[in-house]
Amino acid sequence: MKFTRLLAALALIASTAGAQPAPPHKEWRIASPWPAQNTIIAMLGYGDNIVGTSKVAQRIPLFRQSLPHIADVPAVSMTSSHEVNPEQIIALNTQLLFVAKNMRVPQTEMLEQAGVRVLAYDANSMQALTARVQQTAAALGPDAREKAQRYQRYFDRNVALVRERLKDLPESERVTVYHSMGNPLTTTGRPSLNQDWMDLAGAKNVAERWFGVKKNSAGEVSPERIVAADPAVIVAMNKRDADVIRTSPQWAGVSAVAHHRVYVNPQGMFWWCRETSEEALQFLWLAKTVYPARFADIDMAQETRNFYRDFFNLKLSDAQIAAILNPPE
């Protein structure tokens, strides 16, 4: 009997030899050089676990307010070819490294031996974004999964709302939109995340076919091409570009400029138009912006207030909400 118990004990020791106990979920040490991924991590309740972040994320006022410690968190080094510095990741005692698939992570075996789990996700589509929220939550823990499921219900609610309001919109009445990102002449076509939120909002992207069907449908275009397309609405990713578009003589003949329909894209924890969970608000905002009569009862200030309260535990002032919906810079 004693011999049997000894064999069982030896078997247990052998089965656990070398195994590293997983840390409690709330003790994960997380790094991500992907700015918008930092926002998703924060939404899922793990912002305080970020030990390596992005310089872009650190500069955004609401992100800093939500995570006051983030100013003291090291920014993950990235080369011009989107390569992560593995030595820095190890030095930060990182356990979970979140990256986009277009980011290069060298020496993955060394990272794995140091206890770093590399999680690389697709980007540049709405489907990839919503999937990434769920995938991130699955890696973080049960509490994050509950939040991610709640987020998906809210996202789906907004999709259903917009589709219902636009279901009888004739193709001939779809509003043409030009979206600038990074500078006034840089835009995106299909396939892209930007195309997806314009599709959801019932807008007609004037640049939809400008880049063929290559994977990265983005690039700089000529002013003449935009003038010829004559979009009814222009959405600029930042106020600097919107000011150029509104005041430059070469844009003066565009309908959106002539009719004062040049808008700055909302920005909260990140730019709503990019790879952030705030995408759930982006297409709702655009739909109301381009079809105000069909969304007259939708109060974007209240939607914004509720979203950040429910998903980021932020109580925003009226001034903060105004700054999100009409960014001052």
C-alpha positions as CSV (number, residue, x, y, z in Angstrom):
1,M,0.0,0.0,0.0
2,K,2.8,2.4,1.0
3,F,4.6,1.4,-2.3
4,T,1.5,2.3,-4.3
5,R,1.2,5.7,-2.6
6,L,4.9,6.4,-3.3
7,L,4.4,5.6,-7.0
8,A,1.4,7.9,-7.1
9,A,3.4,10.7,-5.5
10,L,6.3,10.2,-7.9
11,A,3.9,10.3,-10.8
12,L,2.4,13.6,-9.6
13,I,5.9,15.1,-9.2
14,A,6.9,14.0,-12.7
15,S,3.7,15.4,-14.3
16,T,4.2,18.8,-12.8
17,A,8.0,19.1,-13.1
18,G,9.1,22.2,-15.0
19,A,5.5,23.5,-15.2
20,Q,5.1,27.2,-14.5
21,P,1.9,28.0,-12.6
22,A,-0.3,30.4,-14.5
23,P,-0.7,33.8,-12.7
24,P,-4.1,34.8,-11.5
25,H,-5.8,36.6,-14.4
26,K,-5.7,40.0,-12.7
27,E,-1.9,39.8,-12.4
28,W,-1.1,39.5,-16.1
29,R,1.7,41.7,-17.3
30,I,0.6,43.0,-20.7
31,A,2.5,44.8,-23.4
32,S,1.2,46.1,-26.8
33,P,2.8,48.6,-29.2
34,W,-0.5,48.7,-31.0
35,P,-2.2,51.9,-29.9
36,A,-5.8,50.9,-30.4
37,Q,-5.3,47.5,-28.8
38,N,-4.3,49.3,-25.6
39,T,-7.9,50.7,-25.7
40,I,-9.4,47.3,-26.1
41,I,-7.3,46.0,-23.2
42,A,-8.5,48.9,-21.0
43,M,-12.1,48.4,-22.0
44,L,-11.9,44.8,-20.9
45,G,-10.7,45.9,-17.4
46,Y,-6.9,45.2,-17.7
47,G,-5.6,48.7,-18.4
48,D,-3.7,48.7,-15.0
49,N,-1.9,45.5,-16.2
50,I,-0.2,47.3,-19.2
51,V,3.5,47.4,-18.6
52,G,4.5,48.3,-22.2
53,T,2.4,50.6,-24.3
54,S,2.4,52.9,-27.4
55,K,3.5,56.5,-27.6
56,V,0.5,57.4,-29.7
57,A,-1.9,56.0,-27.0
58,Q,0.0,57.9,-24.3
59,R,-0.6,61.2,-26.0
60,I,-4.4,60.9,-26.1
61,P,-6.0,62.9,-23.2
62,L,-8.9,60.6,-22.4
63,F,-6.6,57.5,-22.5
64,R,-4.3,59.3,-20.0
65,Q,-7.3,60.2,-17.8
66,S,-8.6,56.7,-17.8
67,L,-5.2,55.2,-17.0
68,P,-3.2,57.8,-15.0
69,H,-0.2,55.5,-14.6
70,I,0.2,55.1,-18.4
71,A,2.4,58.2,-18.6
72,D,5.0,56.3,-16.6
73,V,4.7,53.0,-18.6
74,P,7.5,52.4,-21.1
75,A,6.6,52.7,-24.8
76,V,7.4,49.5,-26.7
77,S,10.2,50.1,-29.2
78,M,9.3,49.6,-32.8
79,T,11.6,49.9,-35.8
80,S,10.6,51.6,-39.1
81,S,9.8,48.1,-40.4
82,H,7.3,47.5,-37.6
83,E,9.7,45.1,-35.7
84,V,9.3,44.7,-32.0
85,N,12.3,44.7,-29.7
86,P,12.2,41.3,-28.0
87,E,14.8,42.2,-25.4
88,Q,12.7,45.0,-24.1
89,I,9.6,42.8,-24.0
90,I,11.5,40.3,-21.8
91,A,13.0,43.1,-19.6
92,L,9.4,44.3,-18.8
93,N,8.6,40.8,-17.6
94,T,5.8,40.6,-20.1
95,Q,3.5,37.6,-20.1
96,L,1.1,38.6,-22.8
97,L,2.2,40.5,-25.9
98,F,-0.5,41.8,-28.2
99,V,0.5,42.7,-31.8
100,A,-1.1,43.1,-35.2
101,K,-0.1,40.5,-37.8
102,N,1.8,43.1,-39.8
103,M,4.1,43.7,-36.8
104,R,7.3,41.6,-36.8
105,V,8.2,39.8,-33.6
106,P,11.7,38.3,-33.9
107,Q,13.2,35.6,-31.7
108,T,9.8,34.2,-30.8
109,E,11.4,31.0,-29.3
110,M,13.4,33.2,-26.9
111,L,10.3,35.1,-25.9
112,E,8.4,31.8,-25.3
113,Q,11.3,30.5,-23.2
114,A,11.0,33.7,-21.1
115,G,7.3,33.1,-20.5
116,V,6.0,35.6,-23.1
117,R,2.9,34.5,-25.0
118,V,2.7,36.4,-28.4
119,L,-0.9,37.0,-29.6
120,A,-1.0,38.3,-33.2
121,Y,-4.3,39.4,-34.6
122,D,-5.8,40.4,-38.0
123,A,-6.7,44.0,-38.6
124,N,-8.2,46.4,-41.2
125,S,-11.8,45.0,-41.2
126,M,-14.8,45.3,-39.0
127,Q,-15.0,41.5,-38.7
128,A,-11.3,41.4,-37.5
129,L,-12.0,44.1,-35.0
130,T,-15.0,42.5,-33.3
131,A,-13.2,39.1,-33.4
132,R,-10.2,40.7,-31.7
133,V,-12.2,42.0,-28.8
134,Q,-13.4,38.4,-28.2
135,Q,-10.0,36.9,-28.7
136,T,-8.4,39.4,-26.4
137,A,-11.0,38.7,-23.7
138,A,-10.4,34.9,-24.1
139,A,-6.7,35.4,-23.4
140,L,-7.4,37.7,-20.4
141,G,-10.0,35.8,-18.3
142,P,-13.6,35.2,-17.5
143,D,-14.3,38.7,-16.3
144,A,-13.0,40.1,-19.6
145,R,-15.1,37.6,-21.6
146,E,-18.3,38.8,-19.9
147,K,-17.4,42.4,-20.8
148,A,-16.6,41.4,-24.4
149,Q,-19.9,39.6,-24.8
150,R,-21.7,42.7,-23.4
151,Y,-19.8,44.8,-25.9
152,Q,-20.8,42.5,-28.8
153,R,-24.5,42.9,-27.8
154,Y,-24.1,46.6,-27.9
155,F,-22.3,46.6,-31.2
156,D,-25.0,44.3,-32.7
157,R,-27.7,46.6,-31.4
158,N,-26.2,49.6,-33.2
159,V,-25.8,47.6,-36.4
160,A,-29.5,46.5,-36.3
161,L,-30.6,50.1,-35.5
162,V,-28.7,51.6,-38.4
163,R,-29.8,48.9,-40.9
164,E,-33.4,49.2,-39.9
165,R,-33.3,53.0,-40.4
166,L,-31.6,52.7,-43.8
167,K,-33.4,49.6,-45.2
168,D,-35.5,51.6,-47.6
169,L,-32.8,54.1,-48.7
170,P,-32.5,54.0,-52.5
171,E,-29.0,53.6,-54.0
172,S,-29.5,56.9,-55.7
173,E,-29.8,58.7,-52.4
174,R,-26.8,57.3,-50.7
175,V,-24.5,60.1,-49.6
176,T,-21.0,60.2,-51.1
177,V,-18.2,60.5,-48.5
178,Y,-14.5,61.1,-48.7
179,H,-12.4,60.2,-45.6
180,S,-8.9,61.6,-45.1
181,M,-6.5,59.9,-42.7
182,G,-3.1,61.2,-41.7
183,N,-3.1,64.0,-44.3
184,P,-5.9,65.5,-46.5
185,L,-4.9,63.5,-49.6
186,T,-4.5,60.0,-47.9
187,T,-7.6,57.8,-48.0
188,T,-8.7,54.2,-48.2
189,G,-10.9,52.0,-50.5
190,R,-12.1,48.5,-50.4
191,P,-11.2,46.3,-48.6
192,S,-10.5,48.2,-45.4
193,L,-11.9,48.9,-42.0
194,N,-12.8,52.5,-43.1
195,Q,-14.8,51.0,-46.0
196,D,-16.6,48.7,-43.6
197,W,-17.9,51.5,-41.3
198,M,-18.9,53.5,-44.3
199,D,-20.9,50.5,-45.6
200,L,-22.6,50.1,-42.2
201,A,-23.5,53.8,-42.2
202,G,-25.0,53.6,-45.7
203,A,-22.4,56.0,-47.1
204,K,-20.9,55.7,-50.5
205,N,-17.1,55.9,-50.3
206,V,-15.9,57.9,-53.3
207,A,-12.5,56.1,-53.0
208,E,-14.0,52.6,-52.9
209,R,-12.5,51.5,-56.2
210,W,-9.4,53.8,-56.3
211,F,-6.9,51.2,-55.2
212,G,-8.2,48.0,-56.9
213,V,-8.6,45.1,-54.6
214,K,-5.1,44.9,-53.1
215,K,-4.9,43.9,-49.5
216,N,-3.9,47.4,-48.2
217,S,-6.3,49.6,-50.1
218,A,-4.9,52.9,-49.0
219,G,-2.7,55.6,-50.4
220,E,-2.3,59.2,-51.4
221,V,-4.4,60.6,-54.2
222,S,-4.4,63.7,-56.3
223,P,-6.5,66.8,-55.4
224,E,-8.0,66.6,-58.9
225,R,-9.3,63.2,-58.3
226,I,-11.1,64.3,-55.2
227,V,-12.5,67.4,-56.8
228,A,-13.8,65.2,-59.7
229,A,-15.4,62.8,-57.3
230,D,-17.1,65.8,-55.6
231,P,-18.1,64.1,-52.3
232,A,-21.1,65.5,-50.5
233,V,-19.5,64.9,-47.1
234,I,-15.8,64.9,-46.0
235,V,-14.6,63.3,-42.7
236,A,-11.1,64.2,-41.7
237,M,-9.3,62.1,-39.1
238,N,-8.0,65.2,-37.4
239,K,-8.8,68.9,-37.1
240,R,-5.6,70.0,-38.8
241,D,-6.5,68.3,-42.0
242,A,-10.1,69.5,-41.8
243,D,-8.9,73.1,-41.5
244,V,-6.8,72.6,-44.6
245,I,-9.7,71.2,-46.5
246,R,-12.1,73.9,-45.4
247,T,-9.7,76.8,-46.3
248,S,-7.5,75.7,-49.2
249,P,-8.5,77.1,-52.6
250,Q,-8.0,73.7,-54.3
251,W,-10.8,72.2,-52.2
252,A,-13.2,75.2,-52.6
253,G,-15.2,73.7,-55.4
254,V,-16.0,70.4,-53.6
255,S,-19.6,70.1,-52.6
256,A,-18.8,69.1,-49.0
257,V,-16.7,72.3,-48.6
258,A,-19.2,74.6,-50.3
259,H,-22.0,73.3,-48.1
260,H,-20.0,73.2,-44.9
261,R,-20.2,69.4,-44.5
262,V,-16.6,68.8,-43.5
263,Y,-16.4,67.0,-40.2
264,V,-13.6,66.0,-37.8
265,N,-13.8,62.3,-36.8
266,P,-14.6,61.8,-33.1
267,Q,-11.8,60.8,-30.8
268,G,-12.1,59.4,-27.3
269,M,-9.7,56.8,-26.0
270,F,-8.6,56.6,-29.7
271,W,-9.8,57.7,-33.1
272,W,-13.3,56.1,-33.5
273,C,-12.5,55.4,-37.2
274,R,-9.5,53.2,-36.4
275,E,-8.9,49.8,-34.7
276,T,-10.6,50.6,-31.4
277,S,-13.7,49.2,-29.7
278,E,-15.1,52.7,-30.1
279,E,-16.0,51.5,-33.7
280,A,-19.4,50.6,-32.1
281,L,-20.1,54.4,-32.1
282,Q,-18.3,55.3,-35.4
283,F,-20.9,54.0,-37.9
284,L,-23.8,55.2,-35.7
285,W,-22.2,58.7,-35.6
286,L,-21.6,58.7,-39.4
287,A,-25.1,57.5,-40.2
288,K,-26.6,60.3,-38.1
289,T,-24.2,62.8,-39.6
290,V,-25.0,62.0,-43.3
291,Y,-28.7,61.1,-42.7
292,P,-29.8,63.4,-39.9
293,A,-33.5,63.2,-40.6
294,R,-33.5,59.4,-40.3
295,F,-31.7,59.5,-37.0
296,A,-33.2,62.6,-35.5
297,D,-34.0,60.8,-32.2
298,I,-30.5,59.5,-31.7
299,D,-28.6,61.7,-29.3
300,M,-24.9,61.1,-29.9
301,A,-23.9,63.0,-26.8
302,Q,-26.0,60.6,-24.7
303,E,-24.8,57.5,-26.6
304,T,-21.2,58.7,-25.9
305,R,-21.9,59.3,-22.3
306,N,-23.5,55.8,-21.8
307,F,-20.8,54.0,-23.8
308,Y,-17.8,55.3,-21.8
309,R,-19.7,54.8,-18.5
310,D,-20.7,51.2,-19.3
311,F,-17.5,50.0,-21.0
312,F,-14.7,52.2,-19.5
313,N,-16.2,53.2,-16.1
314,L,-15.7,56.8,-17.1
315,K,-18.1,59.6,-16.0
316,L,-17.7,62.2,-18.7
317,S,-18.6,65.9,-18.3
318,D,-20.5,67.7,-21.0
319,A,-17.3,69.5,-22.0
320,Q,-15.5,66.2,-22.4
321,I,-18.3,64.7,-24.6
322,A,-18.2,67.8,-26.8
323,A,-14.4,67.5,-27.2
324,I,-14.8,63.8,-28.2
325,L,-17.5,64.6,-30.8
326,N,-15.8,67.7,-32.0
327,P,-12.1,67.3,-31.4
328,P,-10.3,70.6,-30.7
329,E,-7.1,69.4,-32.4
